[in-house]
Amino acid sequence: MKKTILFIHQSSELYGSDKVLLVLVKKLNKDLFVPIVVLPKKGLLYDALLQENIRVIITPVMNIHKQMFSLKELFLLPIYLIKSIVTLNRELKNTKIDIVQSNTVVVTLGFIYAKLKRLKHFWHIHEVMHTPRIAVKVFPALVNRFSDLTIFNSETTKESFCMEQPKIRQKSIVIYNGIERDKPQLSENELEKLRQTLSFEKEDIVLGLVGRLNKDKGHILLLDSFYKIASKYNNLKLLFIGSPVEGKEEVFDQINCKIQYLNLQNKVTILPFQKNIWNFWDIIDIAIAPSTIKESFCLVALEAMLSKKAVVASDLGALKEVILNNETGFLFDINSSQSLEDKISILVEDKSLRLEFGEKGKQRALNTFTLVKYIREFEKIY
């Protein structure tokens, strides 16, 4: 008999946690499991789910965020909750739910609905809590109290929660993210055309930072290093791909101002979020992940490895679990623009080392972070 899993997710974009949810519900064995996804609004993830004929319910999911602590939001909170419960009751009236899974820690509708319906609640956590201190304390306490099973995407993520609530260890597992490259590598002609559209010359070496534009991803740190390196290598270019969080567009302005201040307008290109990211990985020579705080996994590092790119990343968090230092890339000293500059320079000067790291990175991705393993682990716990 099939089991129905109700997935409750915080957004309808296609960044890290959105992507791993999408591949999970797409690839689950449909002879054994029926996925239903709850989203707060329509968007790219919503469209992708509908294309896979996966049922989607739109309703508030009760995300915990700073803005919700205003008087207006606190007043509306019980209204949102009642609306969501009524919506789920109506939409799922003739559906037997076996497991509720909250995808990301900030979603609270999942554990509330599971508690009301006396259903098993799994919590799939993709975040390392840093600030504010109240969040570092409250979220692990909620997970400990309301999760029947906690699924972490890395040992780093697990430890960040278990340090606050050691009892979580007894009911938790780590399932590393797994993805596959579903697009063939671009041909030489296709590569050349795409590079030309971005004003990259054939001999240019392209550094790429893919991900949200926010203060923690290290864009400013990378610009400081790039400014020094670009003065030594005329054929070096930098590509940022990503968009800011809605309502925080000032991050884009800060990055753009930094580029102008350093007079790097002819060396740095910024593209918004790209739905088909694989084509752009093909034109990047070196992937950079200069995060300034602990990453819970860093899916873009895995995408880069699947595309046979050497990765230079911060020596912290789960980046140390994904990247093997001096084998699939380099780990540089945390928040050190000089260390980042040194590591990039080595790879700029040594093409054979770039290619070697890229080949080993792809093999590591195919051996350790496979989609098959990722799906199999979830099917086992379901």
Phi, psi and chi 1 to 4 in degrees:
 res  aa     phi    psi   chi1   chi2   chi3   chi4
   1 MET       -  135.2 -167.2  170.0  177.7      -
   2 LYS   -68.8  145.9  -68.3 -176.9 -179.7 -178.5
   3 LYS  -103.4  138.3  -76.5 -169.5  172.7 -177.5
   4 THR  -103.5  124.8  -59.5      -      -      -
   5 ILE  -109.3  125.1  -41.0  -66.3      -      -
   6 LEU   -98.4  109.3 -175.3   68.0      -      -
   7 PHE   -95.3  128.5  -64.7   90.1      -      -
   8 ILE  -117.8  120.6  -59.0 -177.6      -      -
   9 HIS  -127.3  155.1 -174.7   54.2      -      -
  10 GLN   -84.1  -21.1   65.9  165.6  -21.5      -
  11 SER  -146.9  173.8   66.0      -      -      -
  12 SER  -127.6   43.9 -167.8      -      -      -
  13 GLU  -103.4 -165.3  -60.1  174.3  -50.0      -
  14 LEU  -136.1   51.1  -83.2  177.9      -      -
  15 TYR   -96.3 -158.9  -75.7   98.6      -      -
  16 GLY   -51.8  -65.9      -      -      -      -
  17 SER   -66.6  -28.4   61.1      -      -      -
  18 ASP   -67.1  -43.2  -46.2  -64.4      -      -
  19 LYS   -64.6  -44.0  -74.2 -177.1  176.6 -179.8
  20 VAL   -70.0  -31.2  -65.5      -      -      -
  21 LEU   -66.7  -43.1  173.8   62.7      -      -
  22 LEU   -59.7  -48.1  176.3   59.8      -      -
  23 VAL   -67.3  -32.4  -62.8      -      -      -
  24 LEU   -64.4  -51.0  174.9   57.9      -      -
  25 VAL   -72.1  -27.2  -63.1      -      -      -
  26 LYS   -68.3  -42.1  -83.8  174.0   59.5  175.3
  27 LYS   -95.6   -8.2  -62.9  -65.3 -175.8  178.0
  28 LEU   -55.8  143.2  -81.9  176.6      -      -
  29 ASN   -65.0  109.6 -173.9  -22.3      -      -
  30 LYS   -74.3   -9.3  -59.6  -54.4 -172.0  -63.1
  31 ASP   -77.8  -16.4  -68.4  -30.2      -      -
  32 LEU  -115.4  -28.9  -61.4  175.4      -      -
  33 PHE  -134.5  143.8  -54.3  103.7      -      -
  34 VAL  -118.4  109.9  178.2      -      -      -
  35 PRO   -87.9  138.0   30.0  -30.5      -      -
  36 ILE  -126.8  132.8  -58.5  173.7      -      -
  37 VAL  -114.8  134.0  179.6      -      -      -
  38 VAL  -107.3  125.5  179.7      -      -      -
  39 LEU  -126.6  155.0  -61.7  175.3      -      -
  40 PRO   -78.1  -20.5   27.0  -34.3      -      -
  41 LYS  -164.8  170.8   60.2 -177.6  179.4 -179.9
  42 LYS   -78.2  157.7  -64.1 -179.6  179.9 -179.7
  43 GLY   172.9 -162.3      -      -      -      -
  44 LEU   -62.1  -41.5  -68.7  173.8      -      -
  45 LEU   -65.8  -42.1  177.9   57.7      -      -
  46 TYR   -56.9  -47.5  172.0   84.3      -      -
  47 ASP   -62.3  -42.2  -64.4  -22.4      -      -
  48 ALA   -65.6  -37.3      -      -      -      -
  49 LEU   -67.1  -41.9  -70.0  167.5      -      -
  50 LEU   -63.5  -35.7  -69.3 -170.1      -      -
  51 GLN   -63.3  -26.0  -72.6  176.8    8.5      -
  52 GLU   -94.4    9.8  -62.4  -65.1  -33.3      -
  53 ASN    58.4   35.8  -64.6  -45.2      -      -
  54 ILE   -98.2  130.7  -66.9  168.4      -      -
  55 ARG   -68.5  134.7 -174.8  178.4  174.1 -168.6
  56 VAL  -127.9  136.4 -177.8      -      -      -
  57 ILE  -115.7  129.7  -60.7  171.2      -      -
  58 ILE  -101.9  121.7  -58.4  -65.6      -      -
  59 THR  -167.8  155.7 -166.7      -      -      -
  60 PRO   -56.7  137.4  -26.9   35.6      -      -
  61 VAL  -108.6    7.0  -62.7      -      -      -
  62 MET    62.5   52.6  -42.7  -57.8  -66.0      -
  63 ASN   -66.1  138.8  -77.0   -0.5      -      -
  64 ILE   -89.6  121.6  -62.9  178.7      -      -
  65 HIS  -150.8  166.8   51.1   84.5      -      -
  66 LYS   -58.4  -41.0  -70.0 -179.7 -178.0  178.0
  67 GLN   -65.3  -22.1  -71.1   73.8   22.4      -
  68 MET   -72.6   -9.7   73.3  178.0  -68.6      -
  69 PHE   -91.8   10.3  -66.0  102.4      -      -
  70 SER   -75.7  160.3   66.3      -      -      -
  71 LEU   -59.1  -40.9  -73.4  175.5      -      -
  72 LYS   -62.8  -47.8  177.1 -176.7  176.1 -178.1
  73 GLU   -67.4  -38.2  -71.6  -63.6  -41.8      -
  74 LEU   -64.7  -35.5  -73.0  173.2      -      -
  75 PHE   -67.3  -38.6  174.4   76.5      -      -
  76 LEU   -80.6  -16.3  -67.9  172.9      -      -
  77 LEU   -54.8  -51.5 -168.2   61.8      -      -
  78 PRO   -64.9  -28.2   19.8  -30.8      -      -
  79 ILE   -67.5  -45.0  -61.5  174.0      -      -
  80 TYR   -59.4  -43.7  -69.1  149.6      -      -
  81 LEU   -62.8  -47.3  177.6   58.3      -      -
  82 ILE   -62.1  -42.9  -67.1  169.6      -      -
  83 LYS   -59.5  -44.0  176.4 -175.2  176.1 -178.0
  84 SER   -67.1  -42.8  -65.1      -      -      -
  85 ILE   -63.7  -42.6  -62.3  -60.5      -      -
  86 VAL   -62.8  -43.5  169.0      -      -      -
  87 THR   -61.3  -47.3  -60.3      -      -      -
  88 LEU   -64.5  -41.2  -69.3 -179.1      -      -
  89 ASN   -60.7  -40.6  -76.3  -18.4      -      -
  90 ARG   -70.0  -48.6 -178.3 -177.9   67.9 -112.7
  91 GLU   -68.5  -28.9  -65.4  -70.1  -28.6      -
  92 LEU  -108.4   19.9  -59.2  171.8      -      -
  93 LYS   -53.4  -41.7 -175.7  176.5 -179.6 -179.7
  94 ASN  -109.3   23.3  -61.3  -47.3      -      -
  95 THR  -119.3  128.2  -55.4      -      -      -
  96 LYS   -87.9  115.7  178.4 -176.8  179.1  -63.2
  97 ILE   -92.9  131.8  -59.0  -62.9      -      -
  98 ASP   -97.8  -37.8  -65.1  -78.3      -      -
  99 ILE  -142.1  137.8  -62.4  167.7      -      -
 100 VAL  -104.2  128.5  177.6      -      -      -
 101 GLN  -122.6  118.1 -179.2  165.3  -50.6      -
 102 SER   -86.0  124.7  -64.0      -      -      -
 103 ASN  -104.0   98.0 -165.2   56.0      -      -
 104 THR   101.4  147.6   70.6      -      -      -
 105 VAL   -74.7  -24.5   72.7      -      -      -
 106 VAL   -77.2   -9.4  -63.2      -      -      -
 107 VAL   -80.1  122.9  169.9      -      -      -
 108 THR  -108.7  -17.2   60.8      -      -      -
 109 LEU   -59.0  -34.6  176.5   61.6      -      -
 110 GLY   -59.4  -53.0      -      -      -      -
 111 PHE   -71.8  -29.4   78.0   75.7      -      -
 112 ILE   -68.0  -46.7  -65.7  171.9      -      -
 113 TYR   -64.6  -42.2 -173.6   74.6      -      -
 114 ALA   -62.4  -39.7      -      -      -      -
 115 LYS   -66.1  -44.4 -164.1   73.2  174.6  175.2
 116 LEU   -63.5  -37.2  -71.9  172.3      -      -
 117 LYS   -95.5   -0.2  -62.2  -64.7 -178.6  177.9
 118 ARG    56.4   50.2  -62.0 -177.0  179.3 -179.5
 119 LEU  -110.8  157.0  -60.6  169.0      -      -
 120 LYS   -67.2  139.2  -79.3 -168.3  177.0  -64.0
 121 HIS  -122.9  118.9  178.1 -120.6      -      -
 122 PHE  -103.4  141.6  -67.4  177.3      -      -
 123 TRP  -119.8  115.6 -141.2  -37.0      -      -
 124 HIS   -98.0  113.2 -170.0 -168.4      -      -
 125 ILE  -108.8  128.6  -62.1  179.6      -      -
 126 HIS  -119.3   10.9  -50.4 -100.0      -      -
 127 GLU  -120.9  145.0  -59.4   95.4  -18.9      -
 128 VAL  -104.3  122.7  174.1      -      -      -
 129 MET   -80.6  130.0  -54.3  -49.5  -59.5      -
 130 HIS  -118.1  -58.1  -60.0   98.7      -      -
 131 THR  -144.0  162.9   56.3      -      -      -
 132 PRO   -71.0  170.8   30.0  -35.7      -      -
 133 ARG   -59.8  -35.5 -173.9   59.8 -170.6  162.7
 134 ILE   -62.0  -36.7 -172.1  171.7      -      -
 135 ALA   -67.7  -39.5      -      -      -      -
 136 VAL   -60.4  -30.7  176.0      -      -      -
 137 LYS   -87.9  -43.9  -69.9  -70.6 -174.2 -178.0
 138 VAL   -72.2  -46.0  168.1      -      -      -
 139 PHE   -61.7  -47.8  -77.3  116.4      -      -
 140 PRO   -61.1  -34.0  -27.4   36.9      -      -
 141 ALA   -65.3  -41.5      -      -      -      -
 142 LEU   -63.1  -44.2  -73.4  174.1      -      -
 143 VAL   -62.4  -44.3  169.8      -      -      -
 144 ASN   -61.8  -38.2 -177.1   51.6      -      -
 145 ARG   -80.3  -36.0  175.7   67.2  179.7   83.6
 146 PHE  -117.7   12.3  -65.0  108.3      -      -
 147 SER  -112.6  127.4  179.5      -      -      -
 148 ASP   -78.6  -31.1  -67.2  -64.1      -      -
 149 LEU  -147.8  131.7  177.3   67.5      -      -
 150 THR  -110.0  126.1  -49.6      -      -      -
 151 ILE  -110.3  117.4  -53.1  149.5      -      -
 152 PHE  -103.1  149.1  -65.2  101.5      -      -
 153 ASN   -90.4   -0.1   66.7  -14.4      -      -
 154 SER  -167.4  165.0   69.3      -      -      -
 155 GLU   -66.7  -33.8  -67.5  -69.4  -16.2      -
 156 THR   -60.3  -46.6  -63.1      -      -      -
 157 THR   -62.6  -44.3  -48.5      -      -      -
 158 LYS   -59.0  -47.7  178.3 -179.6  176.2 -179.2
 159 GLU   -64.6  -34.0  -74.3  -53.5  -52.6      -
 160 SER   -63.5  -29.9   72.3      -      -      -
 161 PHE   -88.1  -39.7  -81.6   74.1      -      -
 162 CYS   -72.0  -23.3  -68.6      -      -      -
 163 MET   -62.6  -34.5  -77.9  177.1   61.0      -
 164 GLU   -86.2  -35.3  -64.0  -67.4  -26.1      -
 165 GLN  -134.7   84.1  -66.2  -74.2  -25.3      -
 166 PRO   -57.1  -26.2  -24.9   34.4      -      -
 167 LYS   -66.0  -18.8  -71.5 -177.1  179.6  179.2
 168 ILE   -61.3  -29.8  -65.9  176.2      -      -
 169 ARG   -54.4  -35.8  -66.3 -175.2 -166.0  -81.5
 170 GLN   -69.9  -17.6  -58.4  166.6   15.4      -
 171 LYS  -133.3   43.6   52.9  177.3 -178.8  178.4
 172 SER  -138.9  155.1   68.6      -      -      -
 173 ILE  -140.0  161.8   59.8  171.7      -      -
 174 VAL  -110.1  124.5  171.9      -      -      -
 175 ILE  -122.5  109.3  -60.2  178.9      -      -
 176 TYR   -66.0  144.3  -76.5  118.0      -      -
 177 ASN   -58.0  144.8  -68.4  -27.0      -      -
 178 GLY  -135.9  131.3      -      -      -      -
 179 ILE  -137.0  170.1   58.3  173.0      -      -
 180 GLU  -134.4  151.4   63.1 -177.1    3.7      -
 181 ARG   -84.0  114.6  175.8  163.9  175.8  152.2
 182 ASP  -101.0   11.5   55.9    0.7      -      -
 183 LYS  -124.3  134.5  -60.0  -73.6 -177.0 -176.8
 184 PRO   -67.4  156.4   25.8  -34.0      -      -
 185 GLN   -66.6  143.7 -170.0  169.9   -9.5      -
 186 LEU   -64.3  145.9  -67.2  178.7      -      -
 187 SER   -71.7  168.4   67.0      -      -      -
 188 GLU   -58.7  -42.0  -73.4  -61.8  -35.6      -
 189 ASN   -65.0  -42.3  -73.4  -22.6      -      -
 190 GLU   -65.7  -40.5  -69.6  170.1  -32.0      -
 191 LEU   -59.7  -46.6  -84.3  172.6      -      -
 192 GLU   -63.2  -42.0 -171.2   60.4   29.5      -
 193 LYS   -63.2  -43.9  -73.8  179.9 -179.1  177.8
 194 LEU   -66.6  -40.8 -177.0   54.3      -      -
 195 ARG   -62.4  -39.1  -71.4  172.1   73.9   92.4
 196 GLN   -64.7  -37.2  -73.6  175.6   -1.8      -
 197 THR   -63.1  -24.6   62.7      -      -      -
 198 LEU  -100.8    8.4  -62.6  172.3      -      -
 199 SER    63.4   31.0  -60.0      -      -      -
 200 PHE   -93.3  131.7  -65.2  156.1      -      -
 201 GLU   -81.5  162.4  -58.3  -65.1  -26.3      -
 202 LYS   -60.6  -36.7 -169.6  170.7 -175.5  178.6
 203 GLU   -86.0   -3.3   65.1  -85.2    9.3      -
 204 ASP   -67.1  143.0  -75.6  -17.6      -      -
 205 ILE  -103.2  122.5  -62.5  173.2      -      -
 206 VAL  -105.9  122.3  180.0      -      -      -
 207 LEU   -91.6  139.2  -47.8 -178.5      -      -
 208 GLY  -130.3  129.3      -      -      -      -
 209 LEU  -117.2  112.3 -164.4  172.1      -      -
 210 VAL  -109.2  130.5  177.6      -      -      -
 211 GLY   148.0  173.4      -      -      -      -
 212 ARG   -52.0  146.6  -80.6 -167.8 -171.3  -80.8
 213 LEU   -85.4   98.9  -61.1 -175.9      -      -
 214 ASN  -145.9  168.5   71.2   36.0      -      -
 215 LYS   -69.1  -15.8   62.0 -176.4 -179.8   64.2
 216 ASP   -94.9   -9.0  -60.1  -36.4      -      -
 217 LYS   -84.6   -7.2  -68.9  -63.1 -177.6 -179.0
 218 GLY    88.0   20.7      -      -      -      -
 219 HIS   -61.8  -44.2  -66.5   81.6      -      -
 220 ILE   -66.8  -42.4  -59.9  -61.9      -      -
 221 LEU   -58.0  -44.9  177.3   66.6      -      -
 222 LEU   -65.4  -39.2  176.8   53.7      -      -
 223 LEU   -61.9  -38.8  -76.4  170.4      -      -
 224 ASP   -62.0  -42.1  -74.1  -26.7      -      -
 225 SER   -70.4  -42.7  -62.5      -      -      -
 226 PHE   -62.4  -36.9 -178.7   75.6      -      -
 227 TYR   -56.3  -42.2  172.1   71.3      -      -
 228 LYS   -73.6  -41.4  -61.7  175.2 -174.9  176.6
 229 ILE   -69.3  -39.5  -54.6  170.6      -      -
 230 ALA   -62.4  -25.5      -      -      -      -
 231 SER   -73.1  -19.5   64.9      -      -      -
 232 LYS   -95.3  -29.2  -63.7 -173.4  -70.5 -175.7
 233 TYR  -125.1  107.4  -52.4  102.9      -      -
 234 ASN   -68.2  -21.7  -69.2  -32.8      -      -
 235 ASN   -95.6   19.6   63.4  -28.5      -      -
 236 LEU   -96.0  132.3 -153.0   58.5      -      -
 237 LYS  -128.4  155.9  -63.8  -68.8  176.0   64.9
 238 LEU  -125.8  131.7  176.8   57.3      -      -
 239 LEU  -122.6  120.5  176.5   62.1      -      -
 240 PHE  -101.8  131.4  -69.2  149.8      -      -
 241 ILE  -127.3  118.1  -59.1  178.0      -      -
 242 GLY   156.8  164.8      -      -      -      -
 243 SER  -125.6  155.3  -59.3      -      -      -
 244 PRO   -75.2  161.2   27.3  -33.3      -      -
 245 VAL   -64.1  141.3  177.0      -      -      -
 246 GLU   -56.3  127.8 -172.9  177.5  -14.7      -
 247 GLY    95.0   -7.8      -      -      -      -
 248 LYS  -125.0   42.5  -64.2 -173.8  177.0 -179.4
 249 GLU   -66.7  -12.8  -71.9   76.5   11.5      -
 250 GLU   -64.3  -21.4   70.5  -84.9    4.3      -
 251 VAL   -63.6  -41.2  177.0      -      -      -
 252 PHE   -60.3  -42.5  173.4   83.1      -      -
 253 ASP   -63.3  -39.9  -63.8  -28.1      -      -
 254 GLN   -63.5  -43.8  -68.5  167.3    3.9      -
 255 ILE   -65.4  -42.8  -66.7  170.0      -      -
 256 ASN   -65.0  -39.4 -146.7   29.3      -      -
 257 CYS   -64.5  -39.0  -75.4      -      -      -
 258 LYS   -64.1  -41.3 -176.8   74.6  171.2 -177.0
 259 ILE   -61.5  -43.6  -68.2  169.2      -      -
 260 GLN   -69.2  -39.6  -66.0  179.6   40.3      -
 261 TYR   -61.3  -38.0  174.7   74.8      -      -
 262 LEU   -87.5    0.4  -63.7  174.7      -      -
 263 ASN    57.5   48.2 -163.7   26.7      -      -
 264 LEU  -110.1   18.1  -67.8  171.8      -      -
 265 GLN   -56.2  -33.5  -63.1   94.0  -41.9      -
 266 ASN   -87.3   -2.6  -65.1  -32.8      -      -
 267 LYS  -113.0  -20.4  -65.5  -86.0 -170.1  177.4
 268 VAL  -118.5  132.3 -177.7      -      -      -
 269 THR  -120.1  134.2  -59.0      -      -      -
 270 ILE  -115.4  123.6  -56.2  178.5      -      -
 271 LEU  -114.1  145.7  -64.5  179.7      -      -
 272 PRO   -70.1  175.3   27.2  -34.7      -      -
 273 PHE   -47.6  134.9  169.3   83.8      -      -
 274 GLN  -115.6  123.3  -60.4  -66.7  -46.4      -
 275 LYS   -64.5  -41.6 -171.7  175.0  179.9 -179.5
 276 ASN  -100.7   87.2 -179.7   13.5      -      -
 277 ILE   -78.9  -21.4 -166.0   59.9      -      -
 278 TRP   -61.7  -39.1  -61.7  112.5      -      -
 279 ASN   -57.8  -37.3  -71.4   -6.5      -      -
 280 PHE   -76.6  -31.8  -67.5   91.9      -      -
 281 TRP   -61.8  -31.7  -82.3  122.7      -      -
 282 ASP   -66.7  -28.4  -72.9  -18.0      -      -
 283 ILE   -93.2   -6.2   64.8  169.2      -      -
 284 ILE   -85.8  138.2  -69.2  170.0      -      -
 285 ASP   -96.3  -37.6  -64.3  -71.3      -      -
 286 ILE  -134.6  125.5  -55.6  169.7      -      -
 287 ALA   -89.8  136.6      -      -      -      -
 288 ILE  -119.7  131.1  -44.5  -67.3      -      -
 289 ALA  -129.4   78.2      -      -      -      -
 290 PRO   -92.0   41.4   33.9  -31.0      -      -
 291 SER   -53.6  142.1  -58.4      -      -      -
 292 THR   -99.1   -7.1   57.2      -      -      -
 293 ILE  -130.2  166.9   61.3  173.4      -      -
 294 LYS   -60.2  128.0  -73.8 -177.4  178.9  179.6
 295 GLU   -86.2  144.6  -70.6  -85.0    6.0      -
 296 SER   -79.3  -25.2   66.3      -      -      -
 297 PHE  -156.1  -58.4 -174.5   84.1      -      -
 298 CYS    81.1   79.9 -167.3      -      -      -
 299 LEU   -64.3  -30.4 -160.9   67.0      -      -
 300 VAL   -67.0  -28.5  -64.7      -      -      -
 301 ALA   -65.4  -38.4      -      -      -      -
 302 LEU   -68.8  -39.6 -177.5   52.2      -      -
 303 GLU   -60.0  -42.2  -69.3  176.8  -12.4      -
 304 ALA   -63.2  -42.4      -      -      -      -
 305 MET   -64.4  -41.3  -70.8  159.8   64.5      -
 306 LEU   -63.7  -22.6  -77.9  169.2      -      -
 307 SER   -97.0   12.4  -58.1      -      -      -
 308 LYS    62.5   44.1  -62.7 -160.3  -68.4 -172.2
 309 LYS  -110.5  136.8  -54.1  -58.7  172.7 -178.5
 310 ALA   -66.0  143.7      -      -      -      -
 311 VAL  -120.4  133.4 -176.4      -      -      -
 312 VAL  -111.9  120.6  179.1      -      -      -
 313 ALA  -139.8  159.5      -      -      -      -
 314 SER   -64.3  142.6  -57.6      -      -      -
 315 ASP   -85.8   65.9 -173.1   15.1      -      -
 316 LEU  -159.6  160.6   81.3  171.2      -      -
 317 GLY    60.0 -152.6      -      -      -      -
 318 ALA   -73.4   -9.5      -      -      -      -
 319 LEU   -57.9  -31.2  -74.8  164.6      -      -
 320 LYS   -73.8  -18.9  -63.6 -168.3  -70.2 -174.6
 321 GLU   -85.8  -28.8  -62.3  176.7   55.0      -
 322 VAL   -87.4  -44.4  177.7      -      -      -
 323 ILE  -101.5  133.0  -61.9  153.9      -      -
 324 LEU   -93.9  114.6  -62.4 -179.3      -      -
 325 ASN   -61.6  133.9 -167.3   30.7      -      -
 326 ASN    66.7   12.9  -65.3  -46.9      -      -
 327 GLU  -129.1  -49.2 -173.0  171.4  -27.5      -
 328 THR  -112.1   -1.3   66.1      -      -      -
 329 GLY   168.5 -164.8      -      -      -      -
 330 PHE  -121.6  142.0  -73.5  131.4      -      -
 331 LEU  -104.8  127.8  -62.9  173.7      -      -
 332 PHE  -107.2  160.5   71.2   90.9      -      -
 333 ASP   -61.2  136.8  -62.7  -21.4      -      -
 334 ILE   -56.5  128.3  -56.8  166.6      -      -
 335 ASN    61.2   19.0  -71.7  -37.4      -      -
 336 SER  -103.5  107.8  170.0      -      -      -
 337 SER   -66.6  -30.2   61.4      -      -      -
 338 GLN   -68.1  -44.2 -177.3   61.5   56.5      -
 339 SER   -63.7  -41.3  178.9      -      -      -
 340 LEU   -62.7  -43.1  175.6   55.2      -      -
 341 GLU   -59.9  -43.3  177.2 -169.9  -16.6      -
 342 ASP   -62.6  -44.5  -67.3  -17.7      -      -
 343 LYS   -67.6  -41.9  -59.5  -58.9 -175.6 -176.3
 344 ILE   -63.4  -41.9  -67.3  173.8      -      -
 345 SER   -59.8  -39.6  -64.9      -      -      -
 346 ILE   -59.3  -45.1  -66.7  171.4      -      -
 347 LEU   -75.2  -31.5  -69.4  173.9      -      -
 348 VAL   -63.4  -40.5  168.4      -      -      -
 349 GLU   -80.7  -21.2  -66.7  178.7    1.3      -
 350 ASP  -121.3   88.7 -166.1  -21.8      -      -
 351 LYS   -62.7  -38.9 -177.4  177.5  179.9  179.2
 352 SER   -63.2  -35.5   62.8      -      -      -
 353 LEU   -69.7  -39.1 -175.0   59.8      -      -
 354 ARG   -56.7  -47.6  -67.8 -158.0  -54.9  -92.4
 355 LEU   -66.4  -39.3  -62.9  176.1      -      -
 356 GLU   -63.2  -47.5  178.6 -173.6  -24.3      -
 357 PHE   -59.8  -40.3  -78.9  178.1      -      -
 358 GLY   -62.7  -44.0      -      -      -      -
 359 GLU   -64.4  -44.8  -70.1  -71.3  -13.7      -
 360 LYS   -68.1  -33.9  -71.0 -178.7  177.2  178.4
 361 GLY   -64.5  -42.2      -      -      -      -
 362 LYS   -63.7  -42.3 -177.5  171.6 -177.3  178.5
 363 GLN   -63.0  -39.5  -72.6  -52.5  -51.6      -
 364 ARG   -64.3  -42.6  175.3  163.9  171.8   75.8
 365 ALA   -61.4  -42.9      -      -      -      -
 366 LEU   -72.5  -24.5  -66.1  175.9      -      -
 367 ASN   -92.0  -34.3  -68.5  -24.8      -      -
 368 THR  -109.1  -34.8  -53.2      -      -      -
 369 PHE  -118.6   52.3  -54.4  106.4      -      -
 370 THR   -83.5  150.8   67.3      -      -      -
 371 LEU   -66.2  -38.1 -177.6   56.3      -      -
 372 VAL   -59.0  -46.0  170.6      -      -      -
 373 LYS   -64.7  -41.6 -174.4 -176.2  -65.5 -174.9
 374 TYR   -59.5  -49.0  176.2   71.5      -      -
 375 ILE   -67.9  -42.2  -59.4  -59.0      -      -
 376 ARG   -60.1  -40.4 -173.4 -172.7  -58.5  127.6
 377 GLU   -64.4  -41.2  -71.2  -61.8  -48.4      -
 378 PHE   -67.6  -41.8  -87.2   99.1      -      -
 379 GLU   -62.7  -33.9  -70.1 -178.9  -17.6      -
 380 LYS   -64.3  -45.0 -171.6 -169.1  -57.8  179.9
 381 ILE   -73.5  -30.0   63.2  172.2      -      -
 382 TYR   -68.2      -  -65.6  153.9      -      -
